Amino acid sequence: MTTTNTVRKKGLGKIISVQGPVVDVYFKKIEDMPALYDVIEVNTIDGHMVLLQTKEHLSSNTVRTVALMDTLNIQLNSVCYNTAQPITIPMGDGCYGRVMDSVGRPLDNGGEFDCPNRVPTRYLMKPEGFDLRKKKGERPEVLETGIKYFDLLYPLVKGSKTGILGGAGCGKTVIIMELINNIVKAHGGACVFSGIGERIREGNELYYELEEANLLANVMLAFGQMDQPPGARAEVVNAGLCLAEYLQAKNKDVLLFMDNIYRYIQGGQEVSTLLGRVPAETGYQPTLASEVSAVQERIRSIEGGGSITAMQAVYVPADDMTDPAVVAIFSYLDGMLVLSRDLVQRGFYPAIDPLQSASSNLDPVVVGQRHYQVAQDVLMHINKHNALKRVVQVIGVEELNKDDQNIYLRAEKILNFMTQPFHVSEVFTGKKGEYVTIQENVEGCAKIMNGDFDHLKTEDFYMIGKVPRM
């Protein structure tokens, strides 16, 4: 990754066509024409600078660009400048606690960034060959989160990608903030939040919630909001990745949140349509697979350095899991967490549905045989509990045979035990936040299933950290 401090204005051009966010620019000299993805600057009649990103080379020294800002008040024949470089953003520790847009402009009224360099958000990745030194079956490094559901059933492995499915009000933001809190405090890690095409209100609320929880100083934020042109929404994901890669290069374990990765595809779809490209059968851009892979392949661990572990919120249009965009995203994910509105209504937080969620990291090679076996037994108990629930509602738990009674009641205790008071919600709940280690988590669930706590009530396990002392 190269850094740059100055903008070289290489050649002059003029605006010959403006159609919404699509702008055509003519250059008199062929050597003045920008390369693909290079930025062109143009001033509007009211003095605002608009950045255009080169997307296509047309005939007769003309390039087709997509605006990264509103094209209001751009005039035909306006003079524009080829910067001879792609989008760059400020890079340095001065980005902590700050919010930028897809081109590195501050969005938080905090003034200019205190950063010495600007770094391109796009660059040519070097192909990585197979590392023959790694032994077959070598255990990946698990990132302990202190959240029981995550660590027991859906472990985060450094360099992995996990998707989060859940509607508004299911507690997604609280889970994100608790992960940030625990990763920063327990591992000395850092966090990057990339807001892609979501509501301005949600970004505003997240900013102030992070500030109230004293987490803002450990987070870098990049927003391409819903009201911005499609070019900006499609590019902000690269700004977030660039910030994460900077921290990774400093040997940090980085937690990267992308909300919402589907909006990145949607922005690319709009750009593709505006450029007149023939869409695929379902209406998506023909380059869907390559665009998704260009982002996902940048999320990884590096040998002898830090890691980027991604949590990606995924919008599923019309709840259609066969949607091509959703399929393209899912093919890269190591795990999927589904948040349940039913659990929210029953007061179970975090409201993760254990039977709809899944993770490929729940494997004996990754977590160890003991952890894996306990996790499988927990899922078996919860599955059996769901099967018996309707029967219990009709005839009561006392009418079940002894084995089914034990499984049902222990599963109730496990479901209550998996609830957890979070540090970031102390101010709302009045309960002290709890960090539970993987060892305490696994042993606690094992004791519940072994019947060590059959004498206790189910509610004794609600919103606690570790299991009660015997």
C-alpha positions in Angstrom: 0.0 0.0 0.0 1.5 3.3 -1.0 1.0 6.7 0.6 0.8 10.1 -0.9 0.7 13.7 0.5 0.0 15.8 -2.5 -2.5 15.9 -5.4 -0.9 16.2 -8.8 -3.3 17.9 -11.3 -2.1 16.4 -14.5 -4.4 17.6 -17.2 -7.3 19.9 -18.0 -10.6 18.6 -19.4 -14.1 19.9 -19.8 -17.6 18.6 -19.0 -19.5 17.6 -22.1 -22.5 15.7 -20.6 -24.2 15.4 -17.2 -26.9 12.8 -16.7 -27.6 12.5 -13.0 -24.5 11.1 -11.4 -23.0 10.1 -14.7 -20.7 12.8 -16.1 -18.7 12.6 -19.4 -15.4 14.5 -19.6 -13.4 15.4 -22.7 -9.6 15.9 -22.7 -7.9 17.6 -25.6 -4.7 15.6 -25.2 -4.8 11.8 -24.9 -1.9 11.9 -22.4 -4.0 14.0 -20.1 -6.7 11.3 -19.8 -7.1 9.7 -16.4 -6.6 6.0 -15.7 -9.6 3.9 -14.6 -10.7 4.7 -11.0 -8.6 7.9 -11.0 -10.4 11.0 -9.6 -11.3 14.1 -11.6 -12.1 17.4 -9.8 -14.7 20.0 -11.0 -16.1 23.1 -9.3 -19.8 23.9 -9.4 -21.1 27.4 -10.2 -21.6 28.0 -6.4 -17.9 27.1 -5.7 -18.3 23.5 -4.3 -15.8 20.9 -5.5 -17.3 17.7 -6.8 -15.1 14.5 -7.3 -15.8 12.2 -10.2 -14.4 8.7 -10.5 -13.4 7.4 -13.9 -15.3 4.3 -14.9 -15.0 4.0 -18.7 -12.8 5.2 -21.5 -14.9 6.2 -24.5 -13.8 7.2 -28.0 -12.4 10.6 -29.0 -10.5 11.3 -25.8 -13.6 11.1 -23.6 -14.1 9.4 -20.3 -17.3 8.4 -18.5 -17.3 9.1 -14.8 -19.6 8.5 -11.8 -19.9 11.4 -9.3 -19.0 10.7 -5.7 -21.1 13.8 -4.6 -24.2 15.6 -5.8 -23.9 16.9 -9.3 -26.2 19.9 -8.6 -24.9 23.1 -10.3 -22.3 21.4 -12.5 -22.3 23.2 -15.8 -21.5 22.0 -19.3 -18.0 23.1 -20.5 -16.8 23.6 -17.0 -13.1 23.0 -16.6 -12.1 20.0 -14.6 -8.7 18.6 -13.5 -7.3 15.1 -13.6 -5.7 14.3 -10.2 -3.9 11.3 -11.7 -4.6 9.2 -8.6 -7.5 7.1 -7.3 -9.6 8.0 -4.2 -7.4 8.6 -1.2 -8.3 9.0 2.5 -6.4 10.3 5.5 -4.5 7.6 7.4 -3.1 7.6 10.9 -4.0 7.4 14.5 -5.8 10.8 14.1 -8.7 8.8 12.6 -9.6 7.3 16.0 -12.9 8.6 17.2 -13.6 10.4 13.9 -16.1 9.9 11.1 -15.2 10.2 7.4 -17.0 9.7 4.1 -15.9 7.6 1.1 -13.4 10.2 -0.1 -11.9 11.0 3.4 -13.9 14.2 4.2 -14.8 14.6 7.9 -18.5 14.1 8.7 -18.4 14.9 12.4 -17.6 18.7 12.4 -14.3 17.9 14.0 -12.2 19.7 11.5 -9.5 18.2 9.3 -7.9 14.9 10.3 -4.6 15.0 12.1 -3.0 12.5 9.8 0.3 13.0 7.9 -0.5 10.8 4.9 -3.3 10.0 2.5 -3.6 6.4 1.2 -5.4 5.0 -1.9 -8.5 3.0 -0.9 -8.0 0.7 -4.0 -4.8 -1.0 -4.9 -3.6 -4.1 -6.8 -3.5 -7.0 -4.3 -0.5 -9.3 -4.6 -1.6 -12.9 -5.1 -0.8 -15.1 -2.1 0.4 -18.6 -2.7 -0.1 -21.6 -0.5 2.0 -21.5 2.7 3.5 -25.0 2.7 5.0 -24.4 6.1 1.6 -24.6 7.7 0.8 -28.0 9.0 -2.4 -29.8 8.0 -5.0 -29.6 10.8 -3.2 -26.7 12.5 -5.6 -25.0 14.9 -6.7 -21.4 13.9 -6.6 -18.8 16.7 -9.9 -18.2 18.3 -10.8 -14.6 19.3 -12.5 -14.7 22.8 -15.3 -12.3 22.9 -16.6 -12.8 26.5 -20.2 -13.3 25.0 -21.5 -16.7 25.8 -23.4 -17.4 22.6 -20.5 -16.4 20.4 -17.8 -18.2 22.3 -19.7 -21.5 22.8 -21.6 -22.0 19.5 -20.3 -19.4 17.0 -16.6 -18.8 17.8 -14.9 -16.0 16.1 -11.6 -17.0 14.4 -9.1 -14.4 13.6 -9.5 -13.5 9.9 -13.0 -15.0 9.7 -16.2 -13.4 8.4 -19.5 -13.6 10.2 -22.9 -12.4 8.9 -25.7 -11.0 11.1 -29.3 -11.2 10.0 -31.8 -9.3 12.0 -34.5 -6.6 11.7 -34.7 -3.3 13.5 -35.0 -3.5 17.2 -33.4 -7.0 17.6 -30.4 -5.7 19.4 -27.8 -5.7 16.6 -26.3 -2.4 17.7 -25.9 -3.5 21.3 -24.1 -6.7 20.3 -21.8 -4.7 18.1 -21.0 -2.3 20.9 -20.4 -5.1 23.4 -18.0 -6.8 20.9 -16.1 -3.5 20.5 -15.9 -3.1 24.2 -14.7 -6.6 24.9 -12.2 -6.8 22.0 -10.6 -3.4 22.9 -10.4 -4.2 26.6 -9.5 -7.9 26.6 -7.3 -8.0 23.5 -6.0 -4.4 23.1 -7.6 -4.6 19.6 -9.1 -1.9 17.5 -12.4 -1.5 15.6 -13.5 0.0 12.3 -17.2 0.6 11.5 -18.1 0.9 7.9 -21.7 2.2 7.4 -22.7 1.4 3.9 -25.9 2.9 2.5 -27.8 2.9 5.7 -30.0 5.5 7.4 -28.4 8.7 8.6 -30.4 8.4 11.9 -28.8 5.0 12.6 -25.3 6.3 12.0 -26.0 9.3 14.2 -27.3 7.1 17.1 -24.4 4.8 16.8 -21.9 7.7 17.1 -23.4 9.0 20.3 -24.0 5.6 21.8 -20.3 4.8 21.3 -19.4 8.2 22.8 -21.7 7.5 25.9 -20.1 4.1 26.4 -16.6 5.6 26.2 -15.7 3.5 23.2 -15.5 6.1 20.5 -11.8 6.8 21.1 -11.0 3.2 20.0 -13.1 3.2 16.8 -12.6 4.5 13.3 -15.8 5.2 11.3 -16.5 5.5 7.6 -20.0 6.3 6.4 -21.5 6.3 2.9 -25.1 7.1 3.8 -28.4 6.4 2.1 -28.8 9.9 0.7 -25.4 9.9 -1.1 -24.9 9.0 -4.8 -24.5 5.3 -5.6 -20.8 5.8 -6.4 -20.1 7.0 -2.9 -22.1 4.1 -1.4 -20.2 1.6 -3.5 -16.8 3.1 -2.5 -17.2 3.5 1.2 -16.6 -0.2 1.8 -13.0 0.3 0.4 -12.5 3.2 2.8 -13.4 1.0 5.8 -11.2 -1.8 4.5 -8.3 0.6 4.1 -8.6 1.8 7.7 -8.7 -1.8 8.9 -5.6 -2.7 6.9 -3.7 0.2 8.4 -4.4 -1.1 11.9 -3.7 -4.7 10.8 -0.3 -3.5 9.6 0.4 -2.3 13.1 -0.1 -5.8 14.4 -3.6 -5.1 15.8 -6.4 -7.6 15.9 -9.1 -5.5 14.1 -12.8 -6.0 14.4 -14.4 -4.7 11.2 -18.2 -4.0 11.1 -19.9 -3.6 7.8 -23.5 -2.4 7.9 -24.9 -3.2 5.5 -22.8 -5.3 3.0 -25.9 -5.7 0.7 -26.1 -1.9 0.2 -22.6 -2.1 -1.3 -23.9 -4.5 -3.9 -26.9 -2.3 -4.4 -24.7 0.8 -5.0 -22.7 -1.2 -7.6 -26.0 -2.3 -9.2 -27.1 1.3 -9.6 -23.7 2.4 -11.0 -23.8 -0.5 -13.5 -27.3 0.4 -14.6 -26.3 4.1 -15.0 -23.3 3.1 -17.2 -25.7 1.1 -19.4 -24.2 -2.3 -18.8 -26.4 -5.3 -19.6 -27.7 -6.6 -16.3 -27.8 -10.3 -15.3 -31.1 -12.1 -15.4 -32.1 -11.0 -11.9 -31.2 -7.3 -12.5 -27.8 -7.3 -10.7 -24.6 -6.1 -12.3 -22.8 -8.6 -14.5 -19.7 -8.1 -12.3 -21.5 -9.1 -9.1 -19.2 -12.1 -8.2 -15.9 -10.2 -8.8 -17.1 -7.1 -6.9 -18.0 -9.2 -3.8 -14.8 -11.2 -4.0 -12.7 -8.0 -4.3 -14.0 -6.9 -0.9 -14.1 -10.3 0.9 -10.6 -11.3 -0.1 -9.2 -8.2 1.6 -10.5 -9.6 5.0 -7.8 -11.9 6.2 -5.0 -12.5 8.7 -1.4 -11.8 7.6 1.6 -14.0 8.5 3.4 -12.6 11.5 1.0 -9.6 11.8 -2.4 -8.6 12.8 -5.8 -9.9 11.7 -9.1 -8.5 10.3 -12.2 -10.2 11.7 -15.4 -9.1 10.0 -18.9 -8.8 11.2 -21.2 -8.1 8.3 -24.9 -7.2 8.6 -26.7 -8.7 5.6 -30.1 -7.5 4.3 -32.1 -10.2 2.7 -34.5 -8.7 0.1 -38.0 -10.2 0.5 -36.5 -12.8 2.9 -35.3 -14.6 -0.3 -32.2 -16.7 0.6 -31.7 -17.6 -3.0 -31.3 -14.0 -4.1 -28.0 -13.9 -6.2 -26.5 -11.1 -4.1 -27.2 -12.9 -0.8 -25.8 -16.2 -2.2 -22.7 -14.3 -3.4 -22.2 -12.9 0.1 -23.0 -16.1 2.0 -20.4 -18.1 0.0 -17.7 -16.1 1.8 -19.0 -16.2 5.3 -17.7 -18.6 8.0 -20.7 -18.1 10.2 -24.2 -16.6 10.3 -26.1 -15.2 13.3 -29.8 -14.9 13.1 -31.5 -12.5 15.6 -35.0 -13.5 16.6 -37.8 -11.0 17.3 -39.6 -13.7 19.3 -36.7 -13.9 21.7 -36.6 -10.1 22.0 -40.3 -10.1 23.0 -39.6 -12.7 25.6 -36.7 -10.7 27.1 -33.8 -13.0 26.0 -30.7 -10.9 25.2 -28.7 -11.3 23.1 -31.6 -12.5 20.9 -29.6 -15.0 18.9 -31.6 -18.0 17.5 -29.3 -20.9 18.2 -31.1 -23.3 15.8 -31.2 -21.0 12.8 -27.6 -19.7 13.3 -24.5 -21.6 12.3 -20.7 -21.4 12.1 -18.1 -23.5 10.3 -15.7 -22.5 13.1 -17.5 -24.8 15.5 -15.2 -27.7 14.7 -13.0 -29.9 16.9 -9.9 -28.7 15.0 -10.7 -25.1 15.9 -12.2 -25.3 19.4 -11.0 -28.6 20.7 -12.9 -31.9 21.2 -14.3 -31.1 24.7 -15.7 -27.7 23.6 -17.2 -29.2 20.4 -18.9 -32.0 22.2 -20.5 -29.7 24.8 -21.7 -27.3 22.1 -23.3 -30.2 20.2 -25.0 -31.4 23.4 -26.3 -27.9 24.0 -27.8 -27.7 20.5 -29.3 -31.2 21.0 -31.0 -30.1 24.2 -32.3 -26.9 22.6 -33.6 -28.8 19.6 -35.4 -31.3 21.8 -36.8 -28.5 23.9 -38.4 -26.9 20.8 -39.9 -30.3 19.8 -41.4 -30.8 23.3 -42.6 -27.2 23.8 -45.9 -27.7 22.1 -46.6 -30.9 24.1 -45.7 -29.2 27.4 -48.1 -26.3 26.6 -50.9 -28.8 26.3 -50.2 -31.4 29.0 -47.6 -29.8 31.2 -44.0 -30.8 31.9 -45.0 -33.2 34.7 -46.6 -35.6 32.1 -43.4 -36.2 30.2 -41.2 -39.2 30.9 -38.2 -38.7 33.2 -35.6 -38.4 30.5 -37.6 -35.9 28.5 -38.4 -33.9 31.7 -34.7 -33.6 32.4 -33.8 -32.6 28.9 -36.6 -30.0 28.7 -35.9 -28.4 32.1 -32.1 -28.4 31.5 -32.6 -26.8 28.1 -34.7 -24.1 29.8 -31.8 -23.4 32.1 -29.3 -23.3 29.2 -31.5 -20.8 27.3 -31.6 -18.6 30.3 -27.9 -19.1 31.0 -27.1 -17.9 27.5 -28.7 -14.5 28.3 -26.1 -12.1 29.5 -25.9 -8.6 31.0 -23.7 -6.4 28.7 -21.2 -3.7 29.9 -22.6 -1.2 27.3 -26.2 -1.6 28.6 -25.4 -1.2 32.3 -26.8 2.3 32.2 -30.2 1.0 30.9 -30.6 -2.2 32.8 -28.8 -1.4 36.1 -27.1 -4.8 35.9 -23.3 -5.0 36.0 -21.9 -6.3 32.7 -20.3 -9.7 32.7 -17.4 -11.1 30.7 -17.4 -14.9 30.7 -14.3 -16.8 29.5 -14.6 -19.7 27.1 -13.5 -22.2 29.9 -16.2 -20.9 32.3 -18.7 -20.9 29.5 -18.1 -24.5 28.4 -17.9 -25.9 32.0 -21.0 -24.1 33.0 -23.1 -25.6 30.2 -21.6 -29.0 30.9 -22.6 -28.8 34.6 -26.2 -27.8 33.7 -26.5 -30.8 31.3 -25.0 -33.2 33.8 -27.8 -32.2 36.2 -25.5 -30.5 38.8 -28.1 -27.6 39.0 -31.3 -29.6 38.8 -32.2 -28.3 42.3 -32.2 -24.7 41.1 -35.0 -22.8 39.5 -34.8 -21.8 35.8 -34.9 -18.1 36.6 -31.8 -18.4 38.7 -29.9 -18.6 35.4 -31.4 -15.5 33.8 -29.1 -12.6 33.0 -26.1 -13.9 34.9 -22.4 -14.4 34.0 -20.9 -17.6 35.3 -23.0 -20.4 36.7 -23.9 -20.2 40.4 -21.5 -21.7 42.9 -22.5 -25.2 44.0 
